[in-house]
Amino acid sequence: MNHDILGQTLILIPARMASARLPGKPLADICGLPMIVQVALRAKDANVGRIVVAVDHQDTFDAVTTSGFEAVMTRMDHQSGSDRIYEALTKSDPDGKVQTIINVQGDLPTIEPQTIRAALRPLEDPAVDIATLTVEIEDEDEKRNPNVVKVVGSPISASRMRALYFTRTTAPHGPGPLYHHIGLYAYRRKALERFVSLPPSALERRESLEQLRALEAGMRIDVEIVQSIPLGVDTPADLEKARRLLSAKA
């Protein structure tokens, strides 16, 4: 890993209290700690830089800071996670020293530290604006599931692709692997600044996939292929699964 990248990296974890399927999600108890703190602990184990949790509620702010992590209050009316992390970036690093930002979603309490680190690898190529992750789909039902976002990419190496498109449909056509997109991103600061300044794009609206805005604007997204999909906690059943997984590791 490029040590210049590591020295300028900030992990931002957005934590939004409003959740239709799991109200108060960031504060849900998992093995005696709020879920958002469990995510911050996984980010700490990744050991790639400073960690800041972007919150929109005082209770979340208090839970994070009481546990020894840094938090910054952000607006409640952001339309996207990227807007929230950009506000958090400007507040937590007003002097512009941070040049690389990893956006780790606040509902991934069991994410492996090496998965977080993997998001940085494509940025070792200076031509890459944004990096993200994917895993090969093994389940046939996932290939047809519109809730599973697929990456269509051009192979660069055995573990990396250049993203050409993201879609909810089954793509690309023909024999060969399909890839499940993992919504964890690493941005160059200038790329994030440009991204949030752009209006929503036509394909972004059509697919309801924010990352298409970057591709339509000509930004380069490279995708690192990893071995497992982190559990996203969206429902009470997901929460119980996360509790079992972390209890087994304790």
C-alpha positions as CSV (number, residue, x, y, z in Angstrom):
1,M,0.0,0.0,0.0
2,N,1.2,3.5,-0.9
3,H,2.2,5.2,2.3
4,D,1.5,8.6,0.8
5,I,-2.1,7.6,0.4
6,L,-2.3,6.2,4.0
7,G,-0.9,9.4,5.5
8,Q,-3.7,11.5,4.0
9,T,-6.7,9.2,4.4
10,L,-9.8,9.9,6.3
11,I,-12.5,7.3,6.9
12,L,-15.9,8.9,7.0
13,I,-18.9,6.8,8.4
14,P,-22.3,8.3,7.7
15,A,-24.9,7.5,10.4
16,R,-28.5,8.6,9.6
17,M,-31.1,8.0,12.3
18,A,-34.1,7.9,10.0
19,S,-34.7,4.4,8.8
20,A,-38.1,3.1,7.7
21,R,-37.3,-0.6,8.3
22,L,-35.1,-0.2,11.4
23,P,-35.8,3.0,13.3
24,G,-32.9,4.3,15.3
25,K,-30.6,2.0,13.4
26,P,-27.2,3.5,14.4
27,L,-27.9,3.0,18.1
28,A,-29.2,-0.6,17.8
29,D,-27.4,-2.7,20.4
30,I,-24.9,-5.3,19.0
31,C,-23.0,-7.2,21.7
32,G,-23.3,-4.3,24.2
33,L,-22.3,-1.5,21.8
34,P,-24.3,0.7,19.4
35,M,-24.0,-0.5,15.8
36,I,-22.3,2.7,14.7
37,V,-19.6,2.1,17.3
38,Q,-19.1,-1.5,16.0
39,V,-18.6,-0.1,12.5
40,A,-16.1,2.5,13.9
41,L,-14.2,-0.4,15.6
42,R,-13.9,-2.3,12.3
43,A,-12.6,0.9,10.7
44,K,-10.1,1.3,13.5
45,D,-8.9,-2.2,12.9
46,A,-8.3,-1.4,9.2
47,N,-5.6,1.0,10.4
48,V,-5.6,3.3,7.4
49,G,-6.2,6.7,8.9
50,R,-8.3,9.0,11.0
51,I,-12.0,8.1,11.6
52,V,-14.9,10.5,11.7
53,V,-18.6,9.6,12.1
54,A,-21.0,11.9,10.3
55,V,-24.1,12.1,12.4
56,D,-27.4,13.9,12.2
57,H,-28.7,13.4,15.7
58,Q,-27.4,14.3,19.2
59,D,-28.0,10.8,20.5
60,T,-25.7,9.3,17.9
61,F,-23.1,12.1,18.4
62,D,-23.1,11.3,22.1
63,A,-22.8,7.5,21.6
64,V,-19.9,7.9,19.2
65,T,-17.9,10.4,21.3
66,T,-18.6,8.5,24.6
67,S,-17.0,5.5,23.0
68,G,-13.8,7.5,22.2
69,F,-14.4,8.2,18.5
70,E,-14.7,11.5,16.7
71,A,-18.1,12.7,15.4
72,V,-19.3,15.7,13.4
73,M,-22.9,16.9,13.2
74,T,-24.3,17.2,9.7
75,R,-27.6,18.4,8.3
76,M,-30.7,16.1,8.4
77,D,-31.9,17.0,4.9
78,H,-29.1,15.5,2.7
79,Q,-30.4,13.7,-0.3
80,S,-27.4,11.3,-0.5
81,G,-24.6,9.8,1.5
82,S,-22.0,11.5,-0.6
83,D,-23.4,14.9,0.2
84,R,-23.3,14.0,3.9
85,I,-19.7,12.9,3.8
86,Y,-18.7,15.9,1.9
87,E,-20.2,18.2,4.6
88,A,-18.4,16.1,7.2
89,L,-15.1,16.4,5.3
90,T,-15.3,20.2,5.1
91,K,-16.0,20.4,8.8
92,S,-13.5,17.9,10.0
93,D,-10.7,18.9,7.6
94,P,-11.2,22.6,6.7
95,D,-7.6,23.1,5.8
96,G,-7.7,20.5,3.0
97,K,-5.0,18.3,4.3
98,V,-6.9,15.1,3.6
99,Q,-6.6,13.9,0.0
100,T,-8.2,10.5,0.2
101,I,-11.6,9.7,1.7
102,I,-13.1,6.2,2.4
103,N,-16.9,6.2,2.8
104,V,-17.8,3.2,5.0
105,Q,-21.5,2.8,5.4
106,G,-22.7,3.0,9.0
107,D,-24.7,-0.2,8.8
108,L,-21.8,-2.6,8.2
109,P,-20.9,-3.8,11.7
110,T,-19.3,-7.0,10.6
111,I,-17.2,-5.7,7.8
112,E,-13.7,-7.1,7.6
113,P,-10.8,-4.6,8.1
114,Q,-9.1,-6.0,5.0
115,T,-12.2,-5.2,2.9
116,I,-11.9,-1.5,3.9
117,R,-8.3,-1.5,3.0
118,A,-9.0,-3.1,-0.4
119,A,-10.9,0.0,-1.4
120,L,-7.7,2.1,-1.4
121,R,-5.7,-0.2,-3.8
122,P,-7.1,1.2,-7.1
123,L,-6.1,4.7,-6.1
124,E,-2.5,3.8,-6.4
125,D,-3.1,4.4,-10.1
126,P,-3.2,8.2,-10.4
127,A,-5.7,8.0,-13.3
128,V,-8.4,6.6,-11.0
129,D,-10.8,9.2,-9.5
130,I,-13.0,6.8,-7.4
131,A,-12.5,3.3,-6.2
132,T,-15.1,0.8,-5.0
133,L,-15.5,-3.0,-4.4
134,T,-17.3,-6.0,-5.9
135,V,-17.6,-9.7,-5.4
136,E,-18.4,-12.4,-8.0
137,I,-22.0,-13.6,-7.8
138,E,-22.3,-17.3,-7.0
139,D,-26.1,-17.4,-6.3
140,E,-28.2,-17.7,-9.5
141,D,-31.1,-15.8,-7.9
142,E,-28.9,-12.8,-7.2
143,K,-28.1,-12.5,-10.9
144,R,-31.8,-11.7,-11.6
145,N,-32.5,-9.8,-8.4
146,P,-32.9,-6.0,-9.1
147,N,-31.9,-5.2,-5.5
148,V,-28.5,-6.6,-6.3
149,V,-26.5,-4.0,-8.2
150,K,-24.2,-5.4,-10.8
151,V,-20.9,-3.9,-12.0
152,V,-20.2,-4.1,-15.7
153,G,-16.5,-3.6,-16.1
154,S,-13.4,-4.1,-18.3
155,P,-10.8,-6.4,-16.6
156,I,-7.5,-4.8,-15.7
157,S,-6.1,-7.7,-13.7
158,A,-7.3,-10.8,-11.9
159,S,-8.5,-8.6,-9.0
160,R,-9.6,-5.3,-10.7
161,M,-11.9,-3.9,-13.3
162,R,-12.5,-0.5,-14.7
163,A,-16.2,0.2,-14.3
164,L,-18.1,0.9,-17.5
165,Y,-21.6,0.7,-16.0
166,F,-23.7,-0.2,-12.9
167,T,-27.1,-1.7,-13.3
168,R,-29.9,-3.5,-11.4
169,T,-30.6,-5.8,-14.4
170,T,-28.7,-9.0,-15.3
171,A,-25.6,-7.8,-17.1
172,P,-23.5,-8.2,-19.1
173,H,-25.1,-10.7,-21.4
174,G,-23.4,-14.0,-22.4
175,P,-21.2,-16.5,-20.6
176,G,-18.9,-15.4,-17.8
177,P,-19.0,-14.1,-14.3
178,L,-21.3,-11.4,-12.9
179,Y,-20.3,-9.1,-10.1
180,H,-22.3,-7.8,-7.1
181,H,-21.4,-4.2,-6.3
182,I,-20.4,-3.4,-2.7
183,G,-21.3,0.2,-1.8
184,L,-18.1,1.2,-0.2
185,Y,-16.1,4.0,-1.9
186,A,-12.7,5.6,-1.8
187,Y,-12.5,9.1,-3.3
188,R,-9.7,11.5,-4.2
189,R,-10.7,14.7,-2.5
190,K,-10.9,16.6,-5.8
191,A,-13.1,13.8,-7.3
192,L,-15.5,14.0,-4.3
193,E,-15.7,17.8,-4.6
194,R,-16.5,17.5,-8.3
195,F,-19.0,14.7,-7.8
196,V,-21.1,16.6,-5.3
197,S,-21.1,19.7,-7.4
198,L,-22.7,17.8,-10.4
199,P,-26.5,17.6,-10.8
200,P,-28.1,14.2,-10.8
201,S,-27.6,12.6,-14.2
202,A,-30.1,10.9,-16.6
203,L,-28.9,7.3,-16.0
204,E,-28.5,8.0,-12.3
205,R,-32.2,8.8,-12.1
206,R,-33.2,5.9,-14.3
207,E,-31.3,3.2,-12.4
208,S,-31.5,5.0,-9.0
209,L,-27.7,4.6,-8.7
210,E,-25.7,7.6,-7.7
211,Q,-22.4,6.4,-9.0
212,L,-23.6,6.6,-12.6
213,R,-23.4,10.4,-12.2
214,A,-19.6,10.1,-12.0
215,L,-19.4,7.8,-15.0
216,E,-21.6,10.0,-17.1
217,A,-19.4,13.0,-16.2
218,G,-16.3,11.1,-17.5
219,M,-14.8,10.2,-14.1
220,R,-12.9,7.0,-13.8
221,I,-14.1,4.4,-11.3
222,D,-12.0,1.3,-10.7
223,V,-13.4,-1.7,-8.9
224,E,-11.4,-4.1,-6.6
225,I,-12.7,-7.7,-6.5
226,V,-12.9,-9.0,-3.0
227,Q,-14.0,-12.4,-1.6
228,S,-17.0,-11.7,0.5
229,I,-20.0,-9.3,0.8
230,P,-20.2,-7.5,4.1
231,L,-23.6,-7.8,5.9
232,G,-25.7,-4.7,5.6
233,V,-28.1,-4.3,8.4
234,D,-31.5,-3.1,7.1
235,T,-34.0,-5.2,8.9
236,P,-34.5,-6.8,12.4
237,A,-33.5,-10.1,10.9
238,D,-30.2,-8.6,9.6
239,L,-29.6,-7.1,13.1
240,E,-30.0,-10.6,14.7
241,K,-27.6,-12.1,12.2
242,A,-25.0,-9.4,13.0
243,R,-25.4,-10.1,16.7
244,R,-24.7,-13.8,16.1
245,L,-21.7,-13.1,13.9
246,L,-20.0,-10.8,16.3
247,S,-20.9,-12.9,19.3
248,A,-19.2,-15.8,17.6
249,K,-16.0,-13.7,17.2
250,A,-16.0,-12.5,20.8
